[in-house]
Amino acid sequence: MIRKIIQIDEEKCNGCGACAKACHEGAIGMVNGKAKLLRDDYCDGLGDCLPACPTNAIRFVEREAAAYDAAAVAAHQKKGQPHAGCPGSRMHRFDRGQEVSSLRETEVPQSQLRQWPCQIRLVPVNAPYFDGVKLLIAADCTAYAYANMHRDFMCGKITLVGCPKLDGVDYSEKLTQILENNDIASVTVVRMEVPCCGGLEAAAKAALKRSGKFIPWQVVTISVDGKILD
């Protein structure tokens, strides 16, 4: 059958073994110092291994592969194969149903986060939830400063958050890969008015330019007292 399954680039693999530890099903093993997909029928196609890879050596492809065999995986796990992956980096996608904009004011607000992880540093660049979506790139302080972050900005979007000052990294390379490798419908950047948030905006703009794609985008700035400035 043709299905979505992981592919490991041995040239990029540094042999750290993080993906093998993150694979709950035991589909990945280390062979001659390199990660290798040992059995197609152990790979469920959810990509828990993607965020664990520090070199982005793993991606999804569609190819002829054996169907995922849950019974075989369960039998394999019963043999005592340990799982040492970090539960916090396991990939999830949430179906939120009706959008919060259609909720009545008397109803309890619901989270509009549609995937996990949401930190820019942790998301896999080829995650299936990026296909055909509107992308929100937000400074992590915005959710605390702006009360209606979920309703006004996160609703209907895949959300990535980060702080260039605290993380101390340039997000532009990873954001470029996300834009290049996926069909992104639009990009919204929500930042704080403080100068250090300029790094997030600059990274998003650089990624948009490097991607070579025409993607509608906008930048929204939040004041430190929680107001939209532009």
C-alpha positions in Angstrom: 0.0 0.0 0.0 1.0 3.6 -0.5 1.2 5.5 2.7 3.1 8.2 4.6 6.1 6.9 6.4 9.4 8.3 7.7 12.7 8.4 5.7 16.1 8.9 7.3 18.9 10.8 5.5 22.0 8.9 6.6 24.2 11.8 5.4 22.6 14.1 7.9 22.3 11.5 10.7 25.0 12.1 13.4 24.3 8.8 15.1 23.0 10.3 18.4 20.3 7.7 18.7 17.7 10.2 19.9 15.2 9.1 17.3 15.4 5.5 18.2 14.8 6.4 21.9 11.8 8.5 20.9 10.2 5.8 18.7 7.5 4.2 20.9 7.0 1.3 18.5 10.7 0.3 18.1 10.7 0.9 14.3 14.0 2.7 14.4 17.4 1.2 15.4 21.0 2.0 15.2 23.0 0.2 12.5 26.7 0.9 12.0 26.4 4.2 13.9 23.4 5.4 11.8 19.7 5.5 12.5 17.7 3.0 10.3 14.0 2.3 9.8 14.1 -1.4 10.8 10.5 -2.4 9.9 7.9 -0.5 7.9 5.0 -2.2 9.8 6.3 -0.8 13.1 6.1 2.8 11.9 2.7 4.4 12.6 3.4 7.5 10.5 2.9 9.9 13.4 6.5 11.1 13.5 7.3 11.1 17.3 10.9 10.7 16.1 11.0 13.9 14.1 11.3 16.5 16.9 13.9 14.4 18.6 16.3 14.6 15.7 18.8 17.5 16.2 19.9 17.5 12.5 16.5 17.3 10.8 17.6 14.0 9.2 14.1 12.5 9.3 11.2 13.5 7.0 7.9 12.1 5.8 7.6 10.5 2.4 4.8 8.7 0.6 5.8 5.3 -0.8 4.9 1.6 -1.0 5.1 0.3 2.6 3.6 -2.4 4.7 0.6 -1.3 6.7 1.1 -0.4 10.3 0.7 -3.6 12.4 -0.5 -2.6 15.9 -0.6 -6.2 17.1 3.1 -6.8 16.0 4.1 -3.6 17.8 2.3 -4.6 21.0 4.0 -8.0 20.9 7.3 -6.3 20.4 6.7 -4.0 23.3 5.7 -6.8 25.6 9.2 -8.3 25.1 10.4 -5.5 27.4 11.8 -3.1 24.9 12.2 0.2 26.9 11.0 3.5 25.6 13.3 6.3 26.7 11.9 9.2 24.6 10.8 12.4 26.2 6.9 12.4 26.5 7.0 16.2 26.2 8.3 16.1 22.6 5.8 13.5 21.4 3.8 14.9 18.4 0.1 15.4 18.8 -2.6 17.0 16.7 -5.9 18.2 18.2 -9.3 18.4 16.4 -10.9 21.5 17.9 -14.2 21.1 16.0 -16.1 24.4 15.9 -14.0 27.5 15.9 -14.0 29.7 19.0 -15.2 32.7 17.0 -18.6 30.9 16.7 -19.0 30.3 20.4 -21.5 32.3 22.4 -20.0 34.6 25.0 -21.6 32.6 27.8 -19.8 29.4 26.8 -16.5 28.5 28.5 -13.5 29.4 26.2 -11.6 26.5 24.8 -8.0 26.1 23.9 -7.3 26.7 20.2 -3.9 25.1 20.2 -4.1 22.5 17.4 -0.8 20.7 17.8 2.0 19.7 20.1 4.9 20.6 20.5 4.4 24.3 19.8 7.9 25.7 20.5 9.7 26.6 17.3 12.8 24.8 18.5 10.9 21.5 19.0 8.5 21.3 16.0 9.6 18.9 13.2 9.8 20.8 9.9 8.0 18.1 7.9 5.1 17.5 10.4 1.9 16.5 8.6 -0.1 19.2 10.4 1.7 21.9 8.4 0.0 21.0 5.1 -2.3 23.7 3.8 -2.6 25.6 7.1 -2.5 29.2 8.3 0.6 29.6 10.4 0.8 31.8 13.5 4.3 32.7 14.8 4.0 34.2 18.2 6.3 35.6 20.9 5.6 33.5 24.0 4.8 36.5 26.1 1.9 37.5 23.8 -0.4 34.8 25.3 0.1 36.4 28.7 -0.2 40.0 27.7 -3.2 39.7 25.3 -6.2 38.1 26.9 -8.0 36.9 23.8 -4.9 35.3 22.1 -6.8 32.0 21.5 -9.9 33.6 20.1 -8.4 36.3 18.0 -5.1 34.8 16.7 -4.8 31.0 17.4 -8.2 30.0 16.2 -7.9 28.0 12.9 -4.1 28.2 12.8 -1.1 26.1 13.6 0.8 28.0 16.4 4.6 28.3 16.8 5.9 30.2 19.8 9.4 31.3 20.8 11.5 34.0 22.4 14.6 34.9 20.5 16.1 36.6 23.6 15.8 33.6 25.9 16.4 30.9 23.3 19.4 32.8 21.9 19.0 31.4 18.4 18.1 32.6 15.0 14.8 31.0 14.0 15.0 32.0 10.3 16.7 28.8 9.1 14.1 26.5 10.7 11.2 28.7 9.6 12.6 28.7 6.1 12.5 24.9 6.0 8.9 24.9 7.3 7.8 27.3 4.6 9.8 25.6 1.8 8.7 22.0 2.7 5.0 22.7 3.3 2.0 24.3 1.7 1.5 27.2 4.1 -1.6 29.4 3.3 -0.6 32.5 5.3 1.7 33.7 8.0 0.7 35.9 11.0 3.5 37.1 13.3 2.3 38.3 16.8 5.1 40.0 18.8 5.4 42.3 21.8 6.4 45.9 21.5 9.7 45.3 23.3 12.8 45.5 21.1 14.0 41.9 21.6 10.8 40.7 19.9 12.2 42.3 16.7 14.3 39.2 16.3 11.2 37.0 15.9 9.7 39.4 13.3 13.1 39.6 11.4 13.4 35.8 11.4 9.9 35.4 9.9 10.5 38.0 7.2 13.8 36.4 6.3 12.2 33.0 6.1 9.4 34.3 3.8 12.0 35.9 1.5 14.3 32.8 1.4 11.4 30.4 0.8 10.8 32.0 -2.7 7.1 31.6 -2.2 4.4 34.3 -2.3 2.6 33.8 1.0 0.3 36.4 2.5 1.7 37.7 5.8 1.1 40.3 8.5 2.7 41.4 11.7 0.7 42.4 14.8 2.3 44.1 17.8 1.0 43.9 21.3 1.8 46.5 24.0 3.1 45.4 27.4 -0.3 46.3 28.9 -2.1 44.0 26.5 -3.4 46.3 23.6 -3.0 45.8 19.9 -0.8 48.6 18.5 -1.0 47.8 14.8 
